[in-house]
Amino acid sequence: MKGGDIILPEIGSGSVDAYIEALKSDINERTRRIMEVNMQLSEKEAAIFWPIYNRYDYDMDKLNYERAQQYDFYASNYKTLTNKQAEHLLKQLRSIERRKLVLDEKCVLEMTKELPAKTVLRFVQISKQVDRLVSLKIMSGVPLVPKETSEEKPKAKPESKTKEKP
């Protein structure tokens, strides 16, 4: 294992493609198992960590569900998506990201009151990697926004004035 790798239970370290497929089957069970294997908590730390993590995970599941709903709407409508719908979608996704940051901060503050900072940092590292896997899972079937059609031409850029050389 190289630095930064997390252990992916039942698959091993560094097998991201295989793990994305596995995540599709039961994401909640697998993310919790990643935490269990990688946190390496003592009994005392576990008694403090798991209740905080369970609340965090519950709230994160709600945000991930909301994020997935937004992308599902987009995936179902991307060919006919209007600019107004795109603006609304951007607003919703930014709101979810802001709430996620608040949730992350709340969890870290709560953990640092009772756990060593290194343990909390380990949680943050694992949590970020798991979140990226979850994001990959959510985004795996979402097509890119189509380019603007000829009817929606962008505004012309003003011509630049160049100085003549002597």
C-alpha positions in Angstrom: 0.0 0.0 0.0 1.3 3.5 -0.8 0.6 6.6 1.2 -3.0 7.8 0.9 -4.5 4.4 0.0 -7.4 3.2 2.0 -8.2 -0.4 2.5 -11.3 -1.4 0.5 -12.7 -4.4 2.4 -13.2 -7.6 0.3 -11.5 -6.0 -2.7 -8.2 -4.7 -1.3 -6.2 -1.5 -1.7 -6.2 0.7 -4.8 -8.9 -1.2 -6.8 -11.1 1.8 -7.4 -12.9 0.6 -10.5 -13.9 -2.7 -8.8 -14.9 -0.8 -5.7 -17.2 1.6 -7.6 -19.1 -1.4 -9.0 -19.3 -2.9 -5.5 -20.6 0.4 -4.1 -23.5 0.3 -6.5 -24.9 -2.7 -4.6 -25.0 -1.4 -1.1 -23.3 1.9 -0.5 -24.2 2.4 3.2 -22.9 -1.0 4.4 -19.7 -0.7 2.4 -18.8 2.9 3.4 -19.3 1.9 7.1 -17.1 -1.1 6.6 -14.4 1.1 5.0 -14.5 3.3 8.2 -14.3 0.3 10.5 -11.3 -1.2 8.7 -9.4 2.0 8.2 -10.0 3.9 11.4 -8.3 1.3 13.6 -10.0 2.5 16.8 -9.4 1.4 20.4 -12.5 0.4 22.3 -12.5 3.7 24.1 -12.1 5.7 20.9 -14.8 3.5 19.2 -17.3 4.3 22.0 -16.8 8.0 21.3 -16.4 7.9 17.5 -19.3 5.7 16.4 -22.2 7.7 17.8 -20.8 10.9 16.3 -20.1 9.1 13.0 -23.6 7.6 12.9 -25.2 11.0 13.2 -22.9 12.3 10.5 -23.5 9.4 8.2 -27.3 9.8 8.6 -27.2 13.4 7.7 -24.7 12.7 4.8 -27.0 10.1 3.4 -29.8 12.6 3.2 -27.5 15.1 1.4 -26.3 12.4 -1.0 -29.8 11.3 -1.7 -30.7 15.0 -2.4 -27.7 15.3 -4.7 -28.6 12.1 -6.5 -32.1 13.4 -7.0 -30.8 16.5 -8.6 -28.6 14.6 -11.0 -31.4 12.1 -11.8 -33.6 15.1 -12.8 -30.8 16.4 -14.9 -30.1 13.0 -16.5 -33.8 12.6 -17.4 -34.0 16.1 -18.9 -30.6 17.0 -20.2 -31.6 17.0 -23.8 -34.3 19.6 -23.2 -32.8 21.4 -20.3 -33.5 25.1 -20.3 -31.2 27.7 -19.0 -33.7 28.5 -16.2 -33.7 24.8 -15.2 -29.9 24.7 -15.4 -29.7 27.8 -13.1 -32.0 26.2 -10.6 -30.0 23.0 -10.7 -26.8 24.9 -10.1 -28.4 26.7 -7.2 -29.6 23.4 -5.6 -26.2 21.7 -6.1 -24.3 24.7 -4.5 -26.7 24.6 -1.6 -26.1 20.9 -1.1 -22.3 21.5 -1.2 -22.5 24.4 1.4 -24.6 22.2 3.7 -22.1 19.4 3.3 -19.3 21.7 4.4 -21.3 22.8 7.4 -21.9 19.1 8.3 -18.2 18.2 7.9 -17.2 21.1 10.1 -19.8 20.3 12.8 -18.6 16.6 12.8 -14.9 17.5 13.1 -15.6 20.0 15.9 -17.5 17.5 17.8 -14.9 14.8 17.3 -12.0 17.0 18.3 -13.6 17.7 21.6 -13.2 14.1 22.6 -10.7 12.4 20.3 -7.0 13.0 19.5 -6.5 15.4 16.5 -4.6 12.7 14.6 -7.6 10.3 14.9 -9.9 13.0 13.6 -7.6 13.8 10.8 -7.6 10.1 9.8 -11.4 10.2 9.8 -11.3 13.4 7.5 -8.9 11.7 5.1 -11.0 8.5 4.9 -14.2 10.4 4.7 -13.0 12.5 1.8 -11.9 9.5 -0.2 -15.2 7.7 0.5 -17.1 10.9 -0.5 -15.2 10.9 -3.8 -16.2 7.2 -4.4 -19.8 8.1 -3.6 -19.6 11.1 -6.0 -18.3 8.8 -8.7 -21.1 6.4 -8.1 -23.7 9.2 -8.3 -22.1 10.8 -11.4 -21.3 7.5 -13.3 -24.4 7.6 -15.4 -24.8 11.4 -15.8 -24.2 12.7 -19.3 -22.4 16.1 -19.9 -24.5 19.1 -20.6 -24.9 19.4 -24.4 -23.2 22.3 -26.1 -25.3 25.3 -27.0 -27.3 25.0 -30.2 -26.9 27.5 -33.0 -30.1 29.2 -31.7 -28.4 30.0 -28.4 -25.4 31.8 -29.8 -23.1 33.3 -27.2 -22.6 37.1 -27.3 -19.9 38.2 -29.7 -16.6 39.3 -28.2 -15.5 42.9 -28.9 -12.7 43.1 -31.3 -9.3 43.8 -29.7 -7.4 46.9 -30.7 -3.9 46.2 -31.7 -1.2 48.8 -31.9 0.6 49.1 -35.2 4.3 48.5 -35.1 6.5 51.4 -36.3 
